[in-house]
Amino acid sequence: IAKAIETFKDKSVLDNKKLYKEYVVDMVYSLHRFGCMFDEYFLYDFYNKNVHGRLEYITDKIRWDYYAKFNGYDNLDLFNDKLKTYEVFKDYYCRKVCGIYSLEDKKELVDIFNNNERIIVKPINSSGGNGVQIMNFADLKFEELLHKFPDGIIVEELLKNHQEFSKFNESSLNTVRIVTIRLDEDVVYPFAYARFGRQGSCVDNAFLGGIIANVDIETGVITCAKDEKGNKYIYHPDSLQCIIGFKVPFWNELKLKVKEMAQLIPENRYTGWDMAFIEDGEKAKWVMIEGNPRGQFVSQIPTARGIKKEIDLLINQL
């Protein structure tokens, strides 16, 4: 609790015994009454909301009930293992992808990637951008990486954002998470958000300091932006590019593409698709980075508005 208060409010609160006690009591109450974790208490502005406002949120502890209502457990392994995901959705990846489980796989990689080629390396069972590295293929240290990640690693051709996205931060691949819910006869998009990395970082994940920007589903326009420390943004703090009002390019094409993808695994109803807008010669297109059947309801952070009612209505249509 003290760490959350210091991160999101002010260290002086810790020295104010009366105020600190009020926070502690309410934060513990919110954890048990609403399933709200201590960081969420500030990210969702719970300290400014009454009971009715707090009940609007799908918090960290109750989100698992929602995954169970939408998705069975049979397909978790498909999405948890990035190579299995690639096998099903390879037509949407548009890049070279290969797995390393042992030193014997090295020869296959050499045949696929050039020694001087820039690649991105990911642990097979990682999440949140943890363990992701960019390097030259020639510098790949197989033994060291397999010792660190014994389940294996993924080696991918390095993608480059289209200028429309790289202008916010060039060091990271900036992406859009667009969520689909497959109903019996349709696919709907309950929310979407863009993610922009910070200077020097190779990933855009909010967990590692990136910025979350809510995207209006109908128009593709960014309406608000925030990071996981609660800071609000109009401009990207490093590039000074304006985030608010930015229209995600080829928005309708992106929606159609993830709709196709959502129908490939029909028994998996709820999926968060991480998509990147890249240059392809003289053209530009959206490509899949990964899918997540347990994607958090992160859009509630920048908007400071719960979406529980909207999601409950969709569950009632199943």
C-alpha positions as a LaTeX table, in Angstrom:
\begin{tabular}{lrrr}
\hline
Residue & $x$ (\AA) & $y$ (\AA) & $z$ (\AA) \\
\hline
Ile1 & 0.00 & 0.00 & 0.00 \\
Ala2 & 2.78 & 2.41 & 0.92 \\
Lys3 & 4.54 & 1.76 & $-2.39$ \\
Ala4 & 1.36 & 2.40 & $-4.37$ \\
Ile5 & 0.65 & 5.64 & $-2.50$ \\
Glu6 & 4.21 & 6.85 & $-3.00$ \\
Thr7 & 4.10 & 5.98 & $-6.72$ \\
Phe8 & 0.75 & 7.51 & $-7.57$ \\
Lys9 & 0.28 & 10.29 & $-5.02$ \\
Asp10 & 3.05 & 11.89 & $-3.00$ \\
Lys11 & 5.57 & 10.67 & $-0.45$ \\
Ser12 & 4.31 & 13.31 & 1.96 \\
Val13 & 1.07 & 11.32 & 2.29 \\
Leu14 & 3.04 & 8.64 & 4.11 \\
Asp15 & 4.02 & 11.18 & 6.77 \\
Asn16 & 0.44 & 12.33 & 7.30 \\
Lys17 & $-0.85$ & 9.66 & 9.68 \\
Lys18 & $-4.53$ & 10.61 & 9.39 \\
Leu19 & $-4.53$ & 10.78 & 5.58 \\
Tyr20 & $-2.42$ & 7.66 & 5.25 \\
Lys21 & $-4.83$ & 5.71 & 7.47 \\
Glu22 & $-7.79$ & 6.86 & 5.36 \\
Tyr23 & $-6.08$ & 5.57 & 2.22 \\
Val24 & $-5.15$ & 2.25 & 3.84 \\
Val25 & $-8.68$ & 1.61 & 5.08 \\
Asp26 & $-10.28$ & 2.46 & 1.74 \\
Met27 & $-7.71$ & 0.57 & $-0.32$ \\
Val28 & $-8.15$ & $-2.61$ & 1.73 \\
Tyr29 & $-11.93$ & $-2.21$ & 1.52 \\
Ser30 & $-11.71$ & $-1.78$ & $-2.27$ \\
Leu31 & $-9.56$ & $-4.88$ & $-2.59$ \\
His32 & $-12.07$ & $-7.09$ & $-0.80$ \\
Arg33 & $-15.28$ & $-5.40$ & $-1.98$ \\
Phe34 & $-14.40$ & $-4.72$ & $-5.63$ \\
Gly35 & $-11.35$ & $-6.89$ & $-6.30$ \\
Cys36 & $-9.33$ & $-3.73$ & $-6.91$ \\
Met37 & $-5.55$ & $-4.08$ & $-6.61$ \\
Phe38 & $-3.62$ & $-1.27$ & $-4.92$ \\
Asp39 & $-2.23$ & 0.17 & $-8.16$ \\
Glu40 & $-5.69$ & $-0.02$ & $-9.78$ \\
Tyr41 & $-7.06$ & 2.03 & $-6.90$ \\
Phe42 & $-5.16$ & 4.99 & $-8.32$ \\
Leu43 & $-5.19$ & 4.06 & $-12.00$ \\
Tyr44 & $-9.00$ & 3.90 & $-11.92$ \\
Asp45 & $-9.35$ & 6.96 & $-9.65$ \\
Phe46 & $-11.22$ & 4.93 & $-7.03$ \\
Tyr47 & $-10.44$ & 7.58 & $-4.42$ \\
Asn48 & $-12.73$ & 9.92 & $-6.39$ \\
Lys49 & $-15.56$ & 7.42 & $-6.96$ \\
Asn50 & $-18.47$ & 6.19 & $-4.89$ \\
Val51 & $-19.70$ & 2.59 & $-4.69$ \\
His52 & $-21.73$ & 2.85 & $-7.92$ \\
Gly53 & $-18.76$ & 4.24 & $-9.83$ \\
Arg54 & $-16.44$ & 1.54 & $-8.52$ \\
Leu55 & $-18.86$ & $-1.23$ & $-9.48$ \\
Glu56 & $-18.47$ & $-0.17$ & $-13.12$ \\
Tyr57 & $-14.95$ & $-1.61$ & $-13.33$ \\
Ile58 & $-13.67$ & $-5.03$ & $-14.29$ \\
Thr59 & $-10.81$ & $-5.14$ & $-11.82$ \\
Asp60 & $-7.86$ & $-7.49$ & $-11.70$ \\
Lys61 & $-9.43$ & $-10.00$ & $-9.34$ \\
Ile62 & $-12.77$ & $-10.33$ & $-11.12$ \\
Arg63 & $-11.44$ & $-10.33$ & $-14.70$ \\
Trp64 & $-10.74$ & $-14.08$ & $-14.49$ \\
Asp65 & $-14.47$ & $-14.78$ & $-14.19$ \\
Tyr66 & $-14.97$ & $-12.97$ & $-17.47$ \\
Tyr67 & $-12.31$ & $-14.98$ & $-19.29$ \\
Ala68 & $-13.99$ & $-18.18$ & $-18.09$ \\
Lys69 & $-17.35$ & $-17.02$ & $-19.44$ \\
Phe70 & $-15.93$ & $-16.19$ & $-22.86$ \\
Asn71 & $-13.18$ & $-18.75$ & $-23.43$ \\
Gly72 & $-12.60$ & $-22.37$ & $-22.60$ \\
Tyr73 & $-9.23$ & $-23.56$ & $-21.32$ \\
Asp74 & $-8.53$ & $-25.71$ & $-24.38$ \\
Asn75 & $-7.06$ & $-22.84$ & $-26.40$ \\
Leu76 & $-4.92$ & $-21.25$ & $-23.70$ \\
Asp77 & $-1.91$ & $-23.28$ & $-24.75$ \\
Leu78 & $-2.36$ & $-22.16$ & $-28.34$ \\
Phe79 & $-1.91$ & $-18.52$ & $-27.36$ \\
Asn80 & 0.55 & $-19.05$ & $-24.50$ \\
Asp81 & 2.99 & $-20.78$ & $-26.84$ \\
Lys82 & 3.95 & $-18.15$ & $-29.42$ \\
Leu83 & 5.03 & $-20.76$ & $-31.96$ \\
Lys84 & 1.65 & $-22.48$ & $-31.83$ \\
Thr85 & 0.01 & $-19.09$ & $-32.32$ \\
Tyr86 & 2.21 & $-18.50$ & $-35.34$ \\
Glu87 & 1.27 & $-21.83$ & $-36.92$ \\
Val88 & $-2.44$ & $-20.95$ & $-36.82$ \\
Phe89 & $-2.15$ & $-17.28$ & $-37.80$ \\
Lys90 & 1.01 & $-17.26$ & $-39.97$ \\
Asp91 & $-0.83$ & $-15.63$ & $-42.90$ \\
Tyr92 & $-1.27$ & $-12.53$ & $-40.73$ \\
Tyr93 & 2.32 & $-12.33$ & $-39.42$ \\
Cys94 & 3.99 & $-11.36$ & $-42.72$ \\
Arg95 & 7.50 & $-12.02$ & $-41.38$ \\
Lys96 & 9.94 & $-14.81$ & $-40.68$ \\
Val97 & 9.45 & $-16.54$ & $-37.33$ \\
Cys98 & 11.34 & $-19.51$ & $-35.90$ \\
Gly99 & 11.72 & $-21.24$ & $-32.53$ \\
Ile100 & 14.77 & $-22.44$ & $-30.67$ \\
Tyr101 & 14.32 & $-25.23$ & $-28.15$ \\
Ser102 & 17.85 & $-26.62$ & $-28.27$ \\
Leu103 & 21.25 & $-26.00$ & $-29.82$ \\
Glu104 & 20.28 & $-28.39$ & $-32.62$ \\
Asp105 & 17.86 & $-25.76$ & $-33.93$ \\
Lys106 & 20.72 & $-23.40$ & $-34.76$ \\
Lys107 & 21.25 & $-24.81$ & $-38.27$ \\
Glu108 & 17.63 & $-24.20$ & $-39.22$ \\
Leu109 & 17.88 & $-20.60$ & $-38.04$ \\
Val110 & 21.04 & $-19.98$ & $-40.08$ \\
Asp111 & 19.16 & $-21.15$ & $-43.17$ \\
Ile112 & 16.29 & $-18.71$ & $-42.46$ \\
Phe113 & 18.08 & $-15.59$ & $-41.23$ \\
Asn114 & 21.13 & $-13.87$ & $-42.68$ \\
Asn115 & 24.06 & $-13.39$ & $-40.30$ \\
Asn116 & 23.80 & $-9.60$ & $-40.51$ \\
Glu117 & 20.05 & $-9.48$ & $-40.18$ \\
Arg118 & 18.47 & $-7.56$ & $-37.30$ \\
Ile119 & 16.16 & $-9.79$ & $-35.30$ \\
Ile120 & 13.94 & $-9.66$ & $-32.26$ \\
Val121 & 14.21 & $-12.38$ & $-29.61$ \\
Lys122 & 11.36 & $-13.30$ & $-27.24$ \\
Pro123 & 11.05 & $-16.01$ & $-24.59$ \\
Ile124 & 8.38 & $-18.46$ & $-25.77$ \\
Asn125 & 6.25 & $-18.20$ & $-22.62$ \\
Ser126 & 6.83 & $-14.55$ & $-21.72$ \\
Ser127 & 4.33 & $-11.70$ & $-21.42$ \\
Gly128 & 4.36 & $-7.96$ & $-20.84$ \\
Gly129 & 7.47 & $-7.45$ & $-22.98$ \\
Asn130 & 9.71 & $-9.21$ & $-20.47$ \\
Gly131 & 12.90 & $-10.64$ & $-21.95$ \\
Val132 & 12.42 & $-9.09$ & $-25.39$ \\
Gln133 & 15.69 & $-8.09$ & $-27.08$ \\
Ile134 & 16.77 & $-6.66$ & $-30.44$ \\
Met135 & 20.11 & $-7.77$ & $-31.83$ \\
Asn136 & 22.03 & $-8.82$ & $-34.92$ \\
Phe137 & 21.56 & $-12.47$ & $-35.76$ \\
Ala138 & 25.34 & $-12.90$ & $-35.77$ \\
Asp139 & 25.41 & $-11.84$ & $-32.09$ \\
Leu140 & 22.82 & $-14.41$ & $-31.00$ \\
Lys141 & 24.22 & $-16.36$ & $-28.03$ \\
Phe142 & 22.29 & $-19.63$ & $-28.19$ \\
Glu143 & 23.64 & $-21.32$ & $-25.08$ \\
Glu144 & 23.27 & $-18.24$ & $-22.91$ \\
Leu145 & 19.68 & $-17.59$ & $-24.01$ \\
Leu146 & 18.59 & $-21.21$ & $-23.65$ \\
His147 & 20.10 & $-21.32$ & $-20.17$ \\
Lys148 & 18.13 & $-18.19$ & $-19.23$ \\
Phe149 & 14.91 & $-19.31$ & $-20.97$ \\
Pro150 & 14.87 & $-23.14$ & $-20.81$ \\
Asp151 & 11.37 & $-23.36$ & $-22.37$ \\
Gly152 & 12.83 & $-21.91$ & $-25.57$ \\
Ile153 & 12.90 & $-18.63$ & $-27.46$ \\
Ile154 & 11.30 & $-17.15$ & $-30.55$ \\
Val155 & 13.43 & $-15.45$ & $-33.18$ \\
Glu156 & 11.57 & $-13.07$ & $-35.50$ \\
Glu157 & 12.42 & $-10.79$ & $-38.36$ \\
Leu158 & 12.52 & $-7.26$ & $-36.97$ \\
Leu159 & 9.55 & $-5.17$ & $-38.04$ \\
Lys160 & 9.69 & $-1.44$ & $-38.61$ \\
Asn161 & 6.74 & 0.82 & $-37.87$ \\
His162 & 5.30 & 2.93 & $-40.62$ \\
Gln163 & 6.21 & 6.59 & $-40.15$ \\
Glu164 & 2.70 & 7.27 & $-38.85$ \\
Phe165 & 3.59 & 5.27 & $-35.73$ \\
Ser166 & 7.37 & 5.53 & $-35.55$ \\
Lys167 & 7.14 & 9.32 & $-35.24$ \\
Phe168 & 5.96 & 8.87 & $-31.65$ \\
Asn169 & 8.93 & 6.72 & $-30.64$ \\
Glu170 & 11.44 & 5.20 & $-33.05$ \\
Ser171 & 13.13 & 2.74 & $-30.68$ \\
Ser172 & 10.00 & 0.64 & $-30.05$ \\
Leu173 & 7.48 & $-1.14$ & $-32.22$ \\
Asn174 & 4.35 & 0.82 & $-31.33$ \\
Thr175 & 1.18 & $-1.23$ & $-31.60$ \\
Val176 & $-2.60$ & $-1.28$ & $-31.27$ \\
Arg177 & $-4.40$ & $-3.76$ & $-29.03$ \\
Ile178 & $-7.88$ & $-4.25$ & $-30.48$ \\
Val179 & $-10.21$ & $-6.63$ & $-28.64$ \\
Thr180 & $-12.78$ & $-8.80$ & $-30.37$ \\
Ile181 & $-15.69$ & $-10.66$ & $-28.83$ \\
Arg182 & $-17.23$ & $-13.25$ & $-31.11$ \\
Leu183 & $-20.96$ & $-13.58$ & $-30.64$ \\
Asp184 & $-22.92$ & $-16.37$ & $-32.31$ \\
Glu185 & $-23.39$ & $-14.50$ & $-35.58$ \\
Asp186 & $-21.12$ & $-11.50$ & $-35.33$ \\
Val187 & $-17.82$ & $-10.13$ & $-34.05$ \\
Val188 & $-17.83$ & $-6.92$ & $-31.99$ \\
Tyr189 & $-15.05$ & $-4.65$ & $-30.77$ \\
Pro190 & $-15.61$ & $-3.63$ & $-27.13$ \\
Phe191 & $-12.46$ & $-1.48$ & $-26.89$ \\
Ala192 & $-9.06$ & $-0.73$ & $-28.39$ \\
Tyr193 & $-5.97$ & 1.19 & $-27.36$ \\
Ala194 & $-2.65$ & 2.19 & $-28.89$ \\
Arg195 & 0.63 & 1.73 & $-27.07$ \\
Phe196 & 3.69 & 3.92 & $-27.49$ \\
Gly197 & 7.09 & 3.08 & $-26.05$ \\
Arg198 & 9.46 & 5.51 & $-24.41$ \\
Gln199 & 12.79 & 6.68 & $-25.76$ \\
Gly200 & 15.41 & 3.91 & $-25.75$ \\
Ser201 & 12.93 & 1.11 & $-25.04$ \\
Cys202 & 12.39 & $-1.61$ & $-27.67$ \\
Val203 & 8.88 & $-2.45$ & $-26.40$ \\
Asp204 & 5.71 & $-0.40$ & $-25.99$ \\
Asn205 & 4.22 & $-2.21$ & $-22.99$ \\
Ala206 & 2.72 & 0.00 & $-20.31$ \\
Phe207 & 4.14 & $-2.40$ & $-17.72$ \\
Leu208 & 7.61 & $-1.28$ & $-18.84$ \\
Gly209 & 6.86 & 2.44 & $-18.98$ \\
Gly210 & 4.90 & 2.78 & $-22.21$ \\
Ile211 & 1.87 & 4.99 & $-22.80$ \\
Ile212 & $-1.68$ & 3.64 & $-23.19$ \\
Ala213 & $-3.93$ & 5.66 & $-25.51$ \\
Asn214 & $-7.64$ & 4.92 & $-25.83$ \\
Val215 & $-8.86$ & 4.54 & $-29.43$ \\
Asp216 & $-12.47$ & 5.34 & $-30.29$ \\
Ile217 & $-13.86$ & 2.18 & $-31.90$ \\
Glu218 & $-16.07$ & 3.99 & $-34.43$ \\
Thr219 & $-13.59$ & 6.58 & $-35.70$ \\
Gly220 & $-10.13$ & 5.21 & $-34.84$ \\
Val221 & $-9.22$ & 8.51 & $-33.16$ \\
Ile222 & $-7.23$ & 8.60 & $-29.90$ \\
Thr223 & $-9.21$ & 10.34 & $-27.18$ \\
Cys224 & $-6.99$ & 10.14 & $-24.07$ \\
Ala225 & $-3.64$ & 8.76 & $-22.94$ \\
Lys226 & $-2.07$ & 7.68 & $-19.67$ \\
Asp227 & 0.80 & 5.58 & $-18.32$ \\
Glu228 & 0.75 & 3.04 & $-15.49$ \\
Lys229 & 1.94 & 5.63 & $-13.02$ \\
Gly230 & $-1.21$ & 7.64 & $-13.61$ \\
Asn231 & 0.42 & 10.41 & $-15.68$ \\
Lys232 & $-1.84$ & 11.86 & $-18.38$ \\
Tyr233 & $-0.50$ & 12.88 & $-21.78$ \\
Ile234 & $-1.50$ & 15.10 & $-24.66$ \\
Tyr235 & 1.93 & 14.93 & $-26.31$ \\
His236 & 4.43 & 12.10 & $-26.26$ \\
Pro237 & 6.94 & 13.21 & $-23.60$ \\
Asp238 & 10.01 & 12.29 & $-25.71$ \\
Ser239 & 9.09 & 13.06 & $-29.33$ \\
Leu240 & 6.54 & 15.80 & $-28.45$ \\
Gln241 & 4.22 & 14.38 & $-31.12$ \\
Cys242 & 0.56 & 15.04 & $-30.31$ \\
Ile243 & $-1.18$ & 11.84 & $-29.23$ \\
Ile244 & $-4.68$ & 13.16 & $-28.61$ \\
Gly245 & $-6.62$ & 13.43 & $-31.86$ \\
Phe246 & $-4.29$ & 11.11 & $-33.78$ \\
Lys247 & $-6.32$ & 8.98 & $-36.18$ \\
Val248 & $-5.11$ & 5.40 & $-36.46$ \\
Pro249 & $-4.49$ & 4.79 & $-40.20$ \\
Phe250 & $-6.43$ & 2.15 & $-42.14$ \\
Trp251 & $-8.71$ & 1.76 & $-39.13$ \\
Asn252 & $-11.59$ & 0.01 & $-40.92$ \\
Glu253 & $-9.14$ & $-2.35$ & $-42.63$ \\
Leu254 & $-7.70$ & $-3.23$ & $-39.22$ \\
Lys255 & $-11.16$ & $-4.03$ & $-37.85$ \\
Leu256 & $-11.92$ & $-6.29$ & $-40.79$ \\
Lys257 & $-8.60$ & $-8.10$ & $-40.41$ \\
Val258 & $-9.04$ & $-8.93$ & $-36.71$ \\
Lys259 & $-12.62$ & $-9.98$ & $-37.44$ \\
Glu260 & $-11.24$ & $-12.60$ & $-39.83$ \\
Met261 & $-8.70$ & $-13.70$ & $-37.25$ \\
Ala262 & $-11.32$ & $-13.99$ & $-34.51$ \\
Gln263 & $-13.25$ & $-16.50$ & $-36.59$ \\
Leu264 & $-10.32$ & $-18.89$ & $-37.03$ \\
Ile265 & $-10.74$ & $-20.19$ & $-33.46$ \\
Pro266 & $-14.54$ & $-19.89$ & $-33.06$ \\
Glu267 & $-14.66$ & $-21.44$ & $-29.57$ \\
Asn268 & $-12.35$ & $-18.65$ & $-28.33$ \\
Arg269 & $-14.73$ & $-15.71$ & $-28.04$ \\
Tyr270 & $-12.63$ & $-13.04$ & $-26.31$ \\
Thr271 & $-9.22$ & $-12.14$ & $-27.75$ \\
Gly272 & $-6.95$ & $-9.12$ & $-27.58$ \\
Trp273 & $-5.02$ & $-8.75$ & $-30.85$ \\
Asp274 & $-1.70$ & $-6.90$ & $-30.85$ \\
Met275 & $-1.28$ & $-5.39$ & $-34.30$ \\
Ala276 & 1.51 & $-3.30$ & $-35.87$ \\
Phe277 & 1.22 & $-0.87$ & $-38.78$ \\
Ile278 & 4.29 & $-1.38$ & $-40.95$ \\
Glu279 & 5.83 & $-0.35$ & $-44.25$ \\
Asp280 & 5.77 & $-2.97$ & $-47.00$ \\
Gly281 & 7.68 & $-1.55$ & $-49.92$ \\
Glu282 & 5.62 & 1.37 & $-51.15$ \\
Lys283 & 2.57 & 0.09 & $-49.32$ \\
Ala284 & 1.52 & 0.03 & $-45.67$ \\
Lys285 & $-0.36$ & $-2.72$ & $-43.85$ \\
Trp286 & $-1.38$ & $-4.15$ & $-40.51$ \\
Val287 & 0.33 & $-7.33$ & $-39.28$ \\
Met288 & $-0.27$ & $-9.52$ & $-36.26$ \\
Ile289 & 2.19 & $-9.49$ & $-33.36$ \\
Glu290 & 0.31 & $-11.86$ & $-31.05$ \\
Gly291 & $-3.07$ & $-12.79$ & $-29.62$ \\
Asn292 & $-4.10$ & $-12.82$ & $-25.97$ \\
Pro293 & $-7.21$ & $-14.67$ & $-24.68$ \\
Arg294 & $-6.67$ & $-13.16$ & $-21.22$ \\
Gly295 & $-5.94$ & $-9.58$ & $-22.19$ \\
Gln296 & $-6.62$ & $-7.18$ & $-19.34$ \\
Phe297 & $-9.28$ & $-4.50$ & $-19.63$ \\
Val298 & $-6.60$ & $-1.83$ & $-19.91$ \\
Ser299 & $-8.76$ & 0.71 & $-21.73$ \\
Gln300 & $-10.25$ & 1.56 & $-18.33$ \\
Ile301 & $-6.94$ & 3.21 & $-17.35$ \\
Pro302 & $-6.73$ & 6.15 & $-19.78$ \\
Thr303 & $-10.49$ & 6.74 & $-19.79$ \\
Ala304 & $-10.90$ & 6.35 & $-15.99$ \\
Arg305 & $-14.26$ & 4.80 & $-16.86$ \\
Gly306 & $-15.37$ & 1.24 & $-16.17$ \\
Ile307 & $-16.79$ & $-0.92$ & $-18.96$ \\
Lys308 & $-18.38$ & $-3.69$ & $-16.89$ \\
Lys309 & $-21.92$ & $-2.91$ & $-18.06$ \\
Glu310 & $-20.95$ & $-3.06$ & $-21.73$ \\
Ile311 & $-19.15$ & $-6.38$ & $-21.30$ \\
Asp312 & $-22.01$ & $-7.84$ & $-19.26$ \\
Leu313 & $-24.45$ & $-6.96$ & $-22.06$ \\
Leu314 & $-22.27$ & $-8.86$ & $-24.53$ \\
Ile315 & $-22.12$ & $-11.89$ & $-22.22$ \\
Asn316 & $-25.91$ & $-11.90$ & $-22.11$ \\
Gln317 & $-25.96$ & $-12.22$ & $-25.91$ \\
Leu318 & $-23.91$ & $-15.43$ & $-25.94$ \\
\hline
\end{tabular}
